[in-house]
Amino acid sequence: QGNSKMGLDHINLRHFEYTVVQDVSKFSGEIGAKQLKNMIQNSLYDQSSIITRQGTSIVVETNVG
């Protein structure tokens, strides 16, 4: 359970290339906060995105290239 800020914090702490977390997908250093927000927003409307529920979370999977 959380909000959009918590979601962005999660991505920032785990999924940017400078983090030390291993065995997770990572965004390259070319992706900034504004680009990330746009990608998230666009994925919600992308017909190829897979949206599932895992416990209390909603998971949106999309291919961003």
Secondary structure, DSSP 8 states (H G I E B T S, - for coil): ---HHHHHHHHHHHSBTT----SS--B-TT--HHHHHHHHHHHHH-TT-EEEEETTEEEEE----
